[in-house]
């Protein structure tokens, strides 16, 4: 058993946004520390390998882009200081930073409250972020603010964001509310579910959305219009985190009880059955 024993700030609620795993699974990035840093740990040994400073307040969320050949990728950190910093992860050297002083590539501004969720897509060259309240913002990876994603009136508190390389952006707001925006800011679909959602995932092709929350039920939706494709039998605890295997055939969920549950998943079958049904 290997543990990360460094204490996080007591005012931070630990969620999936506080952790990022590199593409080769060898390093874990963690935020939420009182000294305004985020840190890199070896997943093999649990040892601290790097501490990164840059924000003026506690770092509240992290995200990484898809990886290039060699494992290089972008890392975005969001903070209570209402800014986001874009960093470069070197897959060759296993560190943040491709310059001697390990400075961020860009500073993203525009929020006026604590940043709580972020997603980055290197293929499209964009970062989408949400603060405690207000619209989500779309930035380029060079730091330019492109637009705000405005949901309906009662969709004010974004909590989870996932963006596909096709340019679809799924945002989960408090109280079971979802929106699907195009990259140009157009609202394509919206829905409300009777669950406090804690984790969302888009399939690699961006066509399917997987959700899980306090009800302990994994649901699969058609991402473009939120049509339901499949519901798994309920688990005996709430879902706190989810991830898909590289071949998109196994879904792993972390439960509130501390257990980990694996599901077989078949997006193609459900999509085919759904097309035939309607």
N, C-alpha and C positions, 0 to 999 in steps of 0.2 A: 504494500500500500504506500502510495506517495501522496503527500498532502501539500497544499500551498498554505502555509501557516501565517503569512503576513496579514495583519489585521487591516480591514477596510474601515473607512469612515463610518461611524455609527449611524449617521443620518442617511446613508445610502441604502436604498432597497436593492438587494442583490437580485438581478434578473439575468436572462440570457444575453442582454445587451452588454453586460460587464465582461464577457469572455469572447475571445476569438481564437480559433485554432488555425495554424498555418496549413497550407495545402498538403504538405508531407506529414502532417500530424505530429511533428517533432517538437513544436513549440506552442505554448499557450500564452496569449496576451490577456492581461487582467487589468481592470481599472477600478476606481472607487477609493483610492488611498487618500488619507488625510493630507499628505504632502503635495497633492495636486499632480502626482505622476501617474503614468501607467507603466506596467512592468511586463517583462518577458521571462517566462520560465521554461525550462526543459521538461517535456512531458515524460522523458525516460527517467530522469533523476529527481524531478521536482525542484531543482536548484534554480535560483534567480540568476539570469544571464545578462539582463540589461534593465536600466531604469531610465525612462524618457520623461523629460520635463518640457513644458511649453505653455501650459494653460495658467491662468491667474486664479483659478478655483478648482474644486474637485472635478476630476474627469468622470462623467456619468454614463457614457456609452462608447462602444467601439464597433467598427464594422470593417470587413475586408472585401476587396474586389476579387473577381475570378483571377487565377494566377496565369502568368505568362510561362513560356518554356523556361525551366530553371527554377521556378518557384517564386519569381519576383511578383509582387502585387502592391496595390495601394492599401493603406490602413487609414481610416478616418477616426478621429477622436472627437467626441462632443463633450461639452463641459457646462457647469453651472455658470461660467462666465459668459454664456450665451453665444460663444463662438465654436467653430469646428476647425481642426487642423488636419491637413492632408499630409500623410507621411509615405515614404517608400520603404517597403520591406525587401531586403536583399536575400533571395533564396540561396545564393552562393555563400554569403558570409553569415547568414542567420542573425542579422541585426536590422534594426530600424535605422534608416539613413544611408544615402548614397553620396554623402559629402562629409568632409572631415569633422564638422561641428554638429552633425546629425540634426540639422535644422529642418523644419517642416517645408514641404513643397509649396503649400498655399495656406492662407488664412481665409476662412469662409465666415462672413458676417451677414447680419440681417435679422436674426432673432432678437427679441428683447426679453426673453426668459430662458431658464435652464433648458438645455437641449436634452431630450429624453430618448430619441430614437434616430437612427441614421442607416442609410443603405448606399452603397457605392457600386457603380457599374463602369468598369474600365473600357468595355467595348463601346459604350455610348459616350464615355467621357463625362459622366455626370455623378453628382452626389445629391441625394434627396434626404432632407432632415426635418424633424419635427420637434418643436419646443413644447413645454408643459401645456400651453394654450396657444391658439392661433393657427394660421395656415402653415402647411409644410412648404419648405423652400427648395427650389431646384437650382443648384450651382454647377458650373463646369468644374473640371478638376484643376483648372488654372485659377479658380477662385471667383469667377464672374457670376453674379446673381442673374439667372435667366428669368425666373417667374415664380409666383406663388401658386400653390395648388389649393384652391378654395373649395371646401366641402359645403354641403347644405348648412343651414343656420345652426342646427343642434349638433353638428359634427365639428367640435371645437378642440377636443383634447386628444391629439394623436398619440398612440402608444407603441405601435409596431409598423414597420415599413418593409416591403419587399419589392424589388424592381427586377424586371426581366430584360434580357438583351434585345427583345422585340420592342421595348419602349413602353411596356405596361407597368404601372406603379400601383400596387395594392397597399392601401393604408387602413390600419385598424384603429378606430377611435374608441374612447371609453364607452361602456354600456352596450357592447355587442354590435357596434356600427362599423360597416366596411364601405370603402369606396374604391373604385378602379378608375384611375386617371390615365389618359394618354400622356406621352412625354411632352406634348404641346399644351397640357393643362386642361384638356377637355374631360369632363366627368362622363365616363362611359357607362357605369353601373353602380348601384348602391344596394345594400341590404342590411337588415338587422337580425341578429341571432340571439337566442335566449341562453347566452353563456358569457361568462367573463373570460374572453380569449387571452391566453398567455403566450402562445407561440403560433407563428404562421410560416409557411414554406411554399415557394413556387417550384414546380418541377423544372428540370433543366431546359425544357423547350418553352417554358413560360405559359403553357396551356392549362395547367392544373394547379389549384390552390389547396393546400392541406392546412387545417386549423385544429387546434386543441386548446382546452382551457379547464376551468375549475370543475366542470361537469364530468371530466374524465372521458370524454368522447372524442375520437378522431373522426373528422369529417373531410370529405374530398369534394371539391367544387370545380366547375368549369370557370376558369379565371375571368374570361371575357364578359360573362353575364351573370355569374354567381349561381348558375343552375347546379343543384346538388347531384353528384354522381354516385356517392357511396357513403354509408355510415358504418363504422366498425362497432361491434358490441362494446358497451361502456366498461371502463376500468374502475377499480375500486378506490382510486385516488385521483386528484386533479393533475392535469398535465402542466409541466413547467417549462419544458424545452423539447425541441424536435430537430431531427436531422435525417437526411436521406443518404443512403450509400451511393457510391459513384455510379453503379449500374442502375440506379433508380428503382431497385426492386425490393429494398428493405427500408422500412421507416423505423427509426429508433426514437423512443420517447423517454424523457426523464420525468418521474412522477413526484408528487408532493410527499409521498411516503418514503422516498429515497430509493425506490426500486427503478429498474430500467426495463422497458418492455419493447420487444421487437415485433413489427407487423410485416407480413408480406404485402406488397403493394403492386397493383397492376393497372397503371393509367390507361394503357391501350384498350384493355378489355372493357373497362367502364365507359370509356369514350365511345367505343363501338356499340355497346348495349344502349347507351343513352341516345345515340343517333337513331338506332332502330326503334326505340320506344317512342320517339317523337317524330 
